[in-house]
Amino acid sequence: FAHKIILVKPNQARSADPNRLYAMLPKDSQFVEIIHELPSALRSARKKVGPNDIICVTGSLFTVAEAKQFFANERNH
């Protein structure tokens, strides 16, 4: 359903390697990108979305918490 998927490893030692996740996807997954830090991935996603688009953050609670903190910090600056 997504136009673009960004695989990222959150700042947790037990997180899955995004390269390993990428290897599990179909070989024609050209719409998938790997970015190694969550803040960089969120900045990249923001640049690529339109005013009516959605950025959906999924994964562990650690991933979502890190994204939530990123967006909270962005609002405060």
GURONU-987343 format. One record per residue: residue in one letter; x negated, y, z negated of N, C-alpha, C in turn. Coordinates in Angstrom, 2 decimals, always signed. Layout:
<atom code="a" n_X="X" n_Y="Y" n_Z="Z" ca_X="X" ca_Y="Y" ca_Z="Z" c_X="X" c_Y="Y" c_Z="Z"/>
...
REM end
This chain:
<atom code="f" n_X="-0.81" n_Y="-1.20" n_Z="+0.00" ca_X="+0.00" ca_Y="+0.00" ca_Z="+0.00" c_X="-0.84" c_Y="+1.26" c_Z="+0.00"/>
<atom code="a" n_X="-2.12" n_Y="+1.14" n_Z="-0.33" ca_X="-2.99" ca_Y="+2.30" ca_Z="-0.44" c_X="-3.64" c_Y="+2.62" c_Z="+0.90"/>
<atom code="h" n_X="-3.88" n_Y="+3.89" n_Z="+1.12" ca_X="-4.61" ca_Y="+4.32" ca_Z="+2.30" c_X="-6.12" c_Y="+4.23" c_Z="+2.06"/>
<atom code="k" n_X="-6.51" n_Y="+4.31" n_Z="+0.80" ca_X="-7.92" ca_Y="+4.28" ca_Z="+0.43" c_X="-8.03" c_Y="+3.65" c_Z="-0.94"/>
<atom code="i" n_X="-9.04" n_Y="+2.80" n_Z="-1.13" ca_X="-9.32" ca_Y="+2.21" ca_Z="-2.42" c_X="-10.77" c_Y="+2.51" c_Z="-2.77"/>
<atom code="i" n_X="-10.97" n_Y="+3.00" n_Z="-3.98" ca_X="-12.33" ca_Y="+3.26" ca_Z="-4.46" c_X="-12.58" c_Y="+2.30" c_Z="-5.61"/>
<atom code="l" n_X="-13.59" n_Y="+1.46" n_Z="-5.45" ca_X="-14.00" ca_Y="+0.55" ca_Z="-6.51" c_X="-15.09" c_Y="+1.22" c_Z="-7.33"/>
<atom code="v" n_X="-14.98" n_Y="+1.15" n_Z="-8.64" ca_X="-15.93" ca_Y="+1.83" ca_Z="-9.51" c_X="-16.12" c_Y="+1.00" c_Z="-10.78"/>
<atom code="k" n_X="-17.27" n_Y="+1.12" n_Z="-11.38" ca_X="-17.52" ca_Y="+0.45" ca_Z="-12.66" c_X="-17.42" c_Y="+1.50" c_Z="-13.76"/>
<atom code="p" n_X="-16.46" n_Y="+1.36" n_Z="-14.65" ca_X="-16.36" ca_Y="+2.31" ca_Z="-15.75" c_X="-17.56" c_Y="+2.18" c_Z="-16.70"/>
<atom code="n" n_X="-17.66" n_Y="+3.11" n_Z="-17.59" ca_X="-18.80" ca_Y="+3.17" ca_Z="-18.51" c_X="-18.62" c_Y="+2.15" c_Z="-19.64"/>
<atom code="q" n_X="-18.61" n_Y="+0.89" n_Z="-19.30" ca_X="-18.47" ca_Y="-0.22" ca_Z="-20.25" c_X="-19.38" c_Y="-1.36" c_Z="-19.81"/>
<atom code="a" n_X="-20.08" n_Y="-1.95" n_Z="-20.74" ca_X="-21.04" ca_Y="-3.02" ca_Z="-20.42" c_X="-20.36" c_Y="-4.25" c_Z="-19.81"/>
<atom code="r" n_X="-19.15" n_Y="-4.56" n_Z="-20.23" ca_X="-18.47" ca_Y="-5.77" ca_Z="-19.75" c_X="-17.68" c_Y="-5.58" c_Z="-18.47"/>
<atom code="s" n_X="-17.75" n_Y="-4.42" n_Z="-17.87" ca_X="-16.97" ca_Y="-4.14" ca_Z="-16.66" c_X="-17.50" c_Y="-4.93" c_Z="-15.47"/>
<atom code="a" n_X="-16.59" n_Y="-5.26" n_Z="-14.57" ca_X="-16.97" ca_Y="-6.01" ca_Z="-13.37" c_X="-17.78" c_Y="-5.14" c_Z="-12.42"/>
<atom code="d" n_X="-18.70" n_Y="-5.76" n_Z="-11.73" ca_X="-19.51" ca_Y="-5.09" ca_Z="-10.72" c_X="-18.63" c_Y="-4.80" c_Z="-9.50"/>
<atom code="p" n_X="-18.53" n_Y="-3.54" n_Z="-9.05" ca_X="-17.67" ca_Y="-3.24" ca_Z="-7.91" c_X="-18.09" c_Y="-3.97" c_Z="-6.63"/>
<atom code="n" n_X="-19.37" n_Y="-4.28" n_Z="-6.49" ca_X="-19.82" ca_Y="-5.04" ca_Z="-5.32" c_X="-19.23" c_Y="-6.45" c_Z="-5.33"/>
<atom code="r" n_X="-19.10" n_Y="-7.02" n_Z="-6.50" ca_X="-18.51" ca_Y="-8.36" ca_Z="-6.62" c_X="-17.02" c_Y="-8.31" c_Z="-6.27"/>
<atom code="l" n_X="-16.35" n_Y="-7.27" n_Z="-6.72" ca_X="-14.93" ca_Y="-7.11" ca_Z="-6.37" c_X="-14.76" c_Y="-6.91" c_Z="-4.87"/>
<atom code="y" n_X="-15.64" n_Y="-6.11" n_Z="-4.28" ca_X="-15.58" ca_Y="-5.86" ca_Z="-2.84" c_X="-15.73" c_Y="-7.16" c_Z="-2.05"/>
<atom code="a" n_X="-16.63" n_Y="-8.04" n_Z="-2.51" ca_X="-16.86" ca_Y="-9.31" ca_Z="-1.82" c_X="-15.62" c_Y="-10.20" c_Z="-1.84"/>
<atom code="m" n_X="-14.71" n_Y="-9.96" n_Z="-2.76" ca_X="-13.50" ca_Y="-10.77" ca_Z="-2.87" c_X="-12.39" c_Y="-10.29" c_Z="-1.94"/>
<atom code="l" n_X="-12.57" n_Y="-9.12" n_Z="-1.33" ca_X="-11.55" ca_Y="-8.54" ca_Z="-0.45" c_X="-11.69" c_Y="-9.10" c_Z="+0.96"/>
<atom code="p" n_X="-10.63" n_Y="-8.99" n_Z="+1.76" ca_X="-10.74" ca_Y="-9.42" ca_Z="+3.16" c_X="-11.88" c_Y="-8.69" c_Z="+3.87"/>
<atom code="k" n_X="-12.49" n_Y="-9.34" n_Z="+4.81" ca_X="-13.68" ca_Y="-8.80" ca_Z="+5.49" c_X="-13.40" c_Y="-7.51" c_Z="+6.26"/>
<atom code="d" n_X="-12.17" n_Y="-7.25" n_Z="+6.62" ca_X="-11.84" ca_Y="-6.03" ca_Z="+7.36" c_X="-11.40" c_Y="-4.89" c_Z="+6.45"/>
<atom code="s" n_X="-11.87" n_Y="-4.88" n_Z="+5.23" ca_X="-11.48" ca_Y="-3.87" ca_Z="+4.25" c_X="-12.26" c_Y="-2.58" c_Z="+4.46"/>
<atom code="q" n_X="-12.01" n_Y="-1.92" n_Z="+5.55" ca_X="-12.72" ca_Y="-0.69" ca_Z="+5.91" c_X="-12.24" c_Y="+0.50" c_Z="+5.10"/>
<atom code="f" n_X="-11.11" n_Y="+0.38" n_Z="+4.46" ca_X="-10.56" ca_Y="+1.49" ca_Z="+3.69" c_X="-11.02" c_Y="+1.44" c_Z="+2.23"/>
<atom code="v" n_X="-11.99" n_Y="+0.57" n_Z="+1.94" ca_X="-12.50" ca_Y="+0.42" ca_Z="+0.58" c_X="-13.87" c_Y="+1.07" c_Z="+0.49"/>
<atom code="e" n_X="-14.08" n_Y="+1.81" n_Z="-0.58" ca_X="-15.35" ca_Y="+2.50" ca_Z="-0.83" c_X="-15.82" c_Y="+2.15" c_Z="-2.24"/>
<atom code="i" n_X="-17.11" n_Y="+2.06" n_Z="-2.41" ca_X="-17.69" ca_Y="+1.83" ca_Z="-3.74" c_X="-18.37" c_Y="+3.12" c_Z="-4.18"/>
<atom code="i" n_X="-18.00" n_Y="+3.61" n_Z="-5.34" ca_X="-18.65" ca_Y="+4.76" ca_Z="-5.97" c_X="-18.99" c_Y="+4.32" c_Z="-7.38"/>
<atom code="h" n_X="-20.21" n_Y="+4.51" n_Z="-7.78" ca_X="-20.69" ca_Y="+3.86" ca_Z="-9.00" c_X="-20.34" c_Y="+4.55" c_Z="-10.31"/>
<atom code="e" n_X="-19.82" n_Y="+5.76" n_Z="-10.30" ca_X="-19.44" ca_Y="+6.43" ca_Z="-11.54" c_X="-18.01" c_Y="+6.94" c_Z="-11.41"/>
<atom code="l" n_X="-17.23" n_Y="+6.75" n_Z="-12.44" ca_X="-15.82" ca_Y="+7.12" ca_Z="-12.40" c_X="-15.60" c_Y="+8.62" c_Z="-12.14"/>
<atom code="p" n_X="-16.32" n_Y="+9.53" n_Z="-12.80" ca_X="-16.09" ca_Y="+10.95" ca_Z="-12.49" c_X="-16.33" c_Y="+11.27" c_Z="-11.01"/>
<atom code="s" n_X="-17.36" n_Y="+10.70" n_Z="-10.43" ca_X="-17.64" ca_Y="+10.93" ca_Z="-9.00" c_X="-16.53" c_Y="+10.35" c_Z="-8.13"/>
<atom code="a" n_X="-16.01" n_Y="+9.19" n_Z="-8.52" ca_X="-14.92" ca_Y="+8.57" ca_Z="-7.77" c_X="-13.66" c_Y="+9.43" c_Z="-7.83"/>
<atom code="l" n_X="-13.36" n_Y="+9.97" n_Z="-8.99" ca_X="-12.17" ca_Y="+10.81" ca_Z="-9.13" c_X="-12.32" c_Y="+12.13" c_Z="-8.37"/>
<atom code="r" n_X="-13.51" n_Y="+12.71" n_Z="-8.38" ca_X="-13.74" ca_Y="+13.92" ca_Z="-7.59" c_X="-13.57" c_Y="+13.63" c_Z="-6.10"/>
<atom code="s" n_X="-14.11" n_Y="+12.51" n_Z="-5.66" ca_X="-13.98" ca_Y="+12.12" ca_Z="-4.26" c_X="-12.52" c_Y="+11.90" c_Z="-3.88"/>
<atom code="a" n_X="-11.78" n_Y="+11.23" n_Z="-4.74" ca_X="-10.36" ca_Y="+10.99" ca_Z="-4.47" c_X="-9.59" c_Y="+12.30" c_Z="-4.38"/>
<atom code="r" n_X="-9.90" n_Y="+13.22" n_Z="-5.26" ca_X="-9.20" ca_Y="+14.52" ca_Z="-5.25" c_X="-9.42" c_Y="+15.27" c_Z="-3.95"/>
<atom code="k" n_X="-10.62" n_Y="+15.15" n_Z="-3.38" ca_X="-10.92" ca_Y="+15.84" ca_Z="-2.12" c_X="-10.16" c_Y="+15.23" c_Z="-0.95"/>
<atom code="k" n_X="-9.76" n_Y="+13.97" n_Z="-1.08" ca_X="-9.16" ca_Y="+13.25" ca_Z="+0.04" c_X="-7.64" c_Y="+13.22" c_Z="+0.03"/>
<atom code="v" n_X="-7.01" n_Y="+13.67" n_Z="-1.04" ca_X="-5.56" ca_Y="+13.60" ca_Z="-1.13" c_X="-4.91" c_Y="+14.91" c_Z="-0.72"/>
<atom code="g" n_X="-3.70" n_Y="+14.77" n_Z="-0.24" ca_X="-2.90" ca_Y="+15.94" ca_Z="+0.08" c_X="-2.02" c_Y="+16.32" c_Z="-1.10"/>
<atom code="p" n_X="-1.26" n_Y="+17.41" n_Z="-0.97" ca_X="-0.43" ca_Y="+17.89" ca_Z="-2.08" c_X="+0.67" c_Y="+16.91" c_Z="-2.50"/>
<atom code="n" n_X="+1.08" n_Y="+16.02" n_Z="-1.62" ca_X="+2.13" ca_Y="+15.06" ca_Z="-1.96" c_X="+1.60" c_Y="+13.65" c_Z="-2.16"/>
<atom code="d" n_X="+0.29" n_Y="+13.49" n_Z="-2.22" ca_X="-0.33" ca_Y="+12.18" ca_Z="-2.41" c_X="-0.53" c_Y="+11.89" c_Z="-3.89"/>
<atom code="i" n_X="-0.77" n_Y="+10.63" n_Z="-4.19" ca_X="-0.96" ca_Y="+10.17" ca_Z="-5.56" c_X="-2.32" c_Y="+9.50" c_Z="-5.69"/>
<atom code="i" n_X="-2.99" n_Y="+9.79" n_Z="-6.79" ca_X="-4.19" ca_Y="+9.04" ca_Z="-7.17" c_X="-3.76" c_Y="+8.08" c_Z="-8.26"/>
<atom code="c" n_X="-3.91" n_Y="+6.80" n_Z="-8.02" ca_X="-3.51" ca_Y="+5.77" ca_Z="-8.98" c_X="-4.77" c_Y="+5.14" c_Z="-9.56"/>
<atom code="v" n_X="-4.95" n_Y="+5.27" n_Z="-10.86" ca_X="-6.10" ca_Y="+4.68" ca_Z="-11.55" c_X="-5.62" c_Y="+3.40" c_Z="-12.22"/>
<atom code="t" n_X="-6.24" n_Y="+2.29" n_Z="-11.87" ca_X="-5.89" ca_Y="+1.01" ca_Z="-12.48" c_X="-7.14" c_Y="+0.33" c_Z="-13.00"/>
<atom code="g" n_X="-6.94" n_Y="-0.68" n_Z="-13.78" ca_X="-8.05" ca_Y="-1.43" ca_Z="-14.33" c_X="-7.83" c_Y="-1.62" c_Z="-15.82"/>
<atom code="s" n_X="-8.91" n_Y="-1.69" n_Z="-16.53" ca_X="-8.82" ca_Y="-1.89" ca_Z="-17.97" c_X="-8.37" c_Y="-0.62" c_Z="-18.68"/>
<atom code="l" n_X="-8.05" n_Y="-0.76" n_Z="-19.94" ca_X="-7.72" ca_Y="+0.42" ca_Z="-20.75" c_X="-8.91" c_Y="+1.37" c_Z="-20.81"/>
<atom code="f" n_X="-10.13" n_Y="+0.83" n_Z="-20.77" ca_X="-11.33" ca_Y="+1.67" ca_Z="-20.79" c_X="-11.39" c_Y="+2.54" c_Z="-19.54"/>
<atom code="t" n_X="-11.05" n_Y="+1.97" n_Z="-18.40" ca_X="-11.06" ca_Y="+2.72" ca_Z="-17.15" c_X="-10.04" c_Y="+3.85" c_Z="-17.19"/>
<atom code="v" n_X="-8.84" n_Y="+3.53" n_Z="-17.60" ca_X="-7.77" ca_Y="+4.53" ca_Z="-17.65" c_X="-8.10" c_Y="+5.61" c_Z="-18.68"/>
<atom code="a" n_X="-8.64" n_Y="+5.21" n_Z="-19.83" ca_X="-9.02" ca_Y="+6.20" ca_Z="-20.86" c_X="-10.11" c_Y="+7.13" c_Z="-20.35"/>
<atom code="e" n_X="-11.09" n_Y="+6.58" n_Z="-19.64" ca_X="-12.16" ca_Y="+7.41" ca_Z="-19.09" c_X="-11.60" c_Y="+8.38" c_Z="-18.05"/>
<atom code="a" n_X="-10.68" n_Y="+7.93" n_Z="-17.22" ca_X="-10.05" ca_Y="+8.81" ca_Z="-16.23" c_X="-9.22" c_Y="+9.88" c_Z="-16.91"/>
<atom code="k" n_X="-8.48" n_Y="+9.50" n_Z="-17.93" ca_X="-7.66" ca_Y="+10.46" ca_Z="-18.67" c_X="-8.53" c_Y="+11.55" c_Z="-19.29"/>
<atom code="q" n_X="-9.66" n_Y="+11.15" n_Z="-19.85" ca_X="-10.59" ca_Y="+12.12" ca_Z="-20.44" c_X="-11.16" c_Y="+13.05" c_Z="-19.37"/>
<atom code="f" n_X="-11.48" n_Y="+12.50" n_Z="-18.21" ca_X="-11.99" ca_Y="+13.31" ca_Z="-17.09" c_X="-10.97" c_Y="+14.39" c_Z="-16.72"/>
<atom code="f" n_X="-9.72" n_Y="+14.00" n_Z="-16.54" ca_X="-8.70" ca_Y="+14.96" ca_Z="-16.15" c_X="-8.43" c_Y="+15.99" c_Z="-17.25"/>
<atom code="a" n_X="-8.48" n_Y="+15.58" n_Z="-18.50" ca_X="-8.30" ca_Y="+16.51" ca_Z="-19.62" c_X="-9.43" c_Y="+17.53" c_Z="-19.62"/>
<atom code="n" n_X="-10.66" n_Y="+17.08" n_Z="-19.42" ca_X="-11.80" ca_Y="+18.01" ca_Z="-19.38" c_X="-11.70" c_Y="+18.96" c_Z="-18.21"/>
<atom code="e" n_X="-11.22" n_Y="+18.48" n_Z="-17.07" ca_X="-11.05" ca_Y="+19.33" ca_Z="-15.88" c_X="-10.05" c_Y="+20.45" c_Z="-16.15"/>
<atom code="r" n_X="-8.96" n_Y="+20.14" n_Z="-16.85" ca_X="-7.94" ca_Y="+21.15" ca_Z="-17.16" c_X="-8.49" c_Y="+22.22" c_Z="-18.09"/>
<atom code="n" n_X="-9.41" n_Y="+21.84" n_Z="-18.96" ca_X="-9.93" ca_Y="+22.77" ca_Z="-19.96" c_X="-11.08" c_Y="+23.64" c_Z="-19.42"/>
<atom code="h" n_X="-11.49" n_Y="+23.41" n_Z="-18.19" ca_X="-12.59" ca_Y="+24.22" ca_Z="-17.63" c_X="-12.11" c_Y="+25.17" c_Z="-16.58"/>
REM end
